[in-house]
Amino acid sequence: MATELFDRDVDVVIVGAGPVGTLLAAELRMARVRVVVLERLPERSPHSKAFGLHARSLESLDRRGLVERFCEGARSWNNGHFAGLDEWVDFSTLDSNHGYALLSEQTRTERLLEEHALEVGAEIRRGHEATAVRQDEDGVEVGVSGPDGRYTLRAKYVVGCDGGRSLVRREAGIGFPGTGGRVTARLGDVVLADRENAPMGMERTERGLLFCVPLDDTYHRISTFDFERGKGPGEELTMDELTTSLREIWGCDMGAHSPRWLSWFTDSACQADRYREGRILLAGDAAHTHFPVGGQGVNLGLQDAFNLGWKLAAAVHGWAPEGLLDSYDKERQAPARRVLANTRAQIALMNPDPYVTQLRELFTDLMRKEQVNRHLAEMLSGVTVRYELDGPKHRLLGDFARDLELRADDGKSLLPEHLHGATGVLLDLADRPEVSEVWREWGERVLAVERVRHVRAACDQEPELAGLLVRPDGYVAWAADRDASGAELRDGLGAALATWFGTA
Ligand SMILES: Cc1cc2nc3c(=O)[nH]c(=O)nc-3n(C[C@H](O)[C@H](O)[C@H](O)COP(=O)(O)OP(=O)(O)OC[C@H]3O[C@@H](n4cnc5c(N)ncnc54)[C@H](O)[C@@H]3O)c2cc1C
């Protein structure tokens, strides 16, 4: 007979300890929220879906003091691909301290995020599967099947970070519209007998596309993209099927054998029609799925977590201003829409149809133009994400507060370390009394960095800033130039603090 337990001491239950759920748990813990993560797998998966982290993820991890541990011992590279075209996308042109892609397999990313989450006190229950989610006016109940039987957890909020087939999304009745799968990718981490002659990277053929990279001294990851022959729901991929697919698409199977992981997926691209239903929220793949081309899924999901964590914490602690929690959906829908769109565009360019060959040649030529190449680099790395925020117009409002724009004379970047505590930060850059006067009332929720000296804007022509209010996720909530009047400073800053950090 299953046991029924009630645990009423939880503020937030996160379903899913993938990269997104784990980071969100850490963000909530840093804001002193009591959080439990339920993960149905008894142990972390030994298989890596993703391989890399892009610039915006690295910038954000830097703002939690984590980027060094991610970079330590990891390789990085300046180039990426778009649709497997012959011209590389050059990340070194990015206006970022992290103008590169970091090679960090998903297993490693998950391990490092879990270490961080545990360090800040998150509880992760492995082997505990969420089986039902029901909300009422005051809270949400999650049915759980754990190693010792069934129990129920009650929390103020539940976040579904439970991947593309999200139970939480279904239970909340949130729609997941999008485009169905037309391309089938068959993936294997295998040993290649003919290792020497294996291609490297992406190769388009008359029948589809082959992806092939060495993982270590023994294994290769190979994947065929088949534009004709699909698979039925629930079917397993076998090694025989993979070798047949290799022969069809690449012309030979390279002596592939001894798979340690076989998987398949399609290019179906869907997005939740809302990221919040009452006390239930979605983040990561539970909110958006797409073909993993360009390595964007983990990065997109991590940004969901950075955006949601502090807002949900404010709601839990009862000081969230009206609309704060809903701003999560408003802000995070658009970046996911753009990623879905660019992955669909890449799939279209990968089609083996001979007409597409001409399109690829044209596109490759365009990529040799600096502006086009930079546009793609910015898009894939997520550094152009900015939010439409209300408030006095300023060129930095809603943009990510880049460390490049705030540098001390010794070259040291000032901003990231002030955000390590995951609170809002107000930089008083011109010693204007109005800034510290207004801030005093919000002192418990916003860290003020007073009298930051020797700070200049990155571009010498720009007027220097008088102050900058940065949200915990690193985005600019208010900014004013040095020529702003006292009233402009007082009113603008006061309104921004109230909008994002509640009544004083
Ligand atoms: C082949 C491949 C290559 C990829 N390459 C890249 C890349 O290079 N870069 C990149 O950024 N992205 C890449 N992606 C995408 C990336 O892997 C996903 O976007 C990412 O894993 C999403 O993270 P998540 O935490 O949202 O969900 P997931 O990683 O799917 O984690 C969800 C977790 O929830 C758990 N769970 C599910 N249901 C329940 C339940 N009912 N109760 C408890 N636990 C539950 C699951 O066991 C799982 O651990 C790739 C994907 C694939 C398939």
The ligand as a MOL file (V3000), in Angstrom:
LIG
                    3D

  0  0  0     0  0            999 V3000
M  V30 BEGIN CTAB
M  V30 COUNTS 53 58 0 0 0
M  V30 BEGIN ATOM
M  V30 1 C 21.0840 15.3710 -29.6760 0
M  V30 2 C 20.8840 16.6730 -28.9860 0
M  V30 3 C 21.9070 17.6000 -28.9970 0
M  V30 4 C 21.7470 18.8170 -28.3560 0
M  V30 5 N 22.7600 19.7210 -28.3860 0
M  V30 6 C 22.6270 20.9090 -27.7760 0
M  V30 7 C 23.7100 21.8480 -27.7130 0
M  V30 8 O 24.8000 21.6140 -28.2330 0
M  V30 9 N 23.5050 23.0150 -27.0440 0
M  V30 10 C 22.3350 23.3080 -26.4270 0
M  V30 11 O 22.2200 24.3890 -25.8270 0
M  V30 12 N 21.2970 22.4330 -26.4500 0
M  V30 13 C 21.4100 21.2570 -27.1000 0
M  V30 14 N 20.3820 20.3530 -27.0870 0
M  V30 15 C 19.1440 20.6860 -26.3860 0
M  V30 16 C 19.2930 20.4410 -24.9020 0
M  V30 17 O 19.7740 19.1460 -24.6420 0
M  V30 18 C 17.9690 20.6880 -24.1880 0
M  V30 19 O 17.4780 21.9530 -24.5930 0
M  V30 20 C 18.1530 20.6600 -22.6650 0
M  V30 21 O 18.4440 19.3660 -22.2010 0
M  V30 22 C 16.9010 21.1650 -21.9550 0
M  V30 23 O 17.1260 21.1720 -20.5740 0
M  V30 24 P 15.8860 21.0470 -19.5590 0
M  V30 25 O 16.4950 21.0850 -18.2080 0
M  V30 26 O 14.8580 22.0360 -19.9320 0
M  V30 27 O 15.2350 19.6420 -19.8640 0
M  V30 28 P 15.8520 18.1730 -19.8190 0
M  V30 29 O 17.3210 18.2000 -20.0190 0
M  V30 30 O 15.0330 17.3700 -20.7630 0
M  V30 31 O 15.5970 17.7050 -18.3240 0
M  V30 32 C 14.3060 17.3710 -17.8870 0
M  V30 33 C 14.4430 16.4830 -16.6700 0
M  V30 34 O 13.1550 16.2620 -16.1300 0
M  V30 35 C 13.0600 14.9160 -15.7280 0
M  V30 36 N 11.6310 14.5690 -15.6980 0
M  V30 37 C 10.7770 14.4720 -16.7420 0
M  V30 38 N 9.5330 14.1860 -16.3190 0
M  V30 39 C 9.6060 14.0900 -14.9780 0
M  V30 40 C 8.6430 13.8010 -13.9720 0
M  V30 41 N 7.3600 13.5810 -14.2680 0
M  V30 42 N 9.0490 13.7770 -12.6730 0
M  V30 43 C 10.3540 14.0170 -12.3440 0
M  V30 44 N 11.3010 14.2740 -13.2700 0
M  V30 45 C 10.9320 14.3320 -14.5700 0
M  V30 46 C 13.8600 14.1580 -16.7730 0
M  V30 47 O 14.2840 12.8960 -16.2950 0
M  V30 48 C 15.0190 15.1100 -16.9930 0
M  V30 49 O 16.1010 14.8560 -16.1310 0
M  V30 50 C 20.5130 19.1180 -27.7190 0
M  V30 51 C 19.4830 18.1770 -27.7130 0
M  V30 52 C 19.6560 16.9630 -28.3420 0
M  V30 53 C 18.5330 15.9630 -28.3370 0
M  V30 END ATOM
M  V30 BEGIN BOND
M  V30 1 1 1 2
M  V30 2 1 2 3
M  V30 3 2 2 52
M  V30 4 2 3 4
M  V30 5 1 4 5
M  V30 6 1 4 50
M  V30 7 2 5 6
M  V30 8 1 6 7
M  V30 9 1 6 13
M  V30 10 2 7 8
M  V30 11 1 7 9
M  V30 12 1 9 10
M  V30 13 2 10 11
M  V30 14 1 10 12
M  V30 15 2 12 13
M  V30 16 1 13 14
M  V30 17 1 14 15
M  V30 18 1 14 50
M  V30 19 1 15 16
M  V30 20 1 16 17
M  V30 21 1 16 18
M  V30 22 1 18 19
M  V30 23 1 18 20
M  V30 24 1 20 21
M  V30 25 1 20 22
M  V30 26 1 22 23
M  V30 27 1 23 24
M  V30 28 2 24 25
M  V30 29 1 24 26
M  V30 30 1 24 27
M  V30 31 1 27 28
M  V30 32 2 28 29
M  V30 33 1 28 30
M  V30 34 1 28 31
M  V30 35 1 31 32
M  V30 36 1 32 33
M  V30 37 1 33 34
M  V30 38 1 33 48
M  V30 39 1 34 35
M  V30 40 1 35 36
M  V30 41 1 35 46
M  V30 42 1 36 37
M  V30 43 1 36 45
M  V30 44 2 37 38
M  V30 45 1 38 39
M  V30 46 1 39 40
M  V30 47 2 39 45
M  V30 48 1 40 41
M  V30 49 2 40 42
M  V30 50 1 42 43
M  V30 51 2 43 44
M  V30 52 1 44 45
M  V30 53 1 46 47
M  V30 54 1 46 48
M  V30 55 1 48 49
M  V30 56 2 50 51
M  V30 57 1 51 52
M  V30 58 1 52 53
M  V30 END BOND
M  V30 END CTAB
M  END
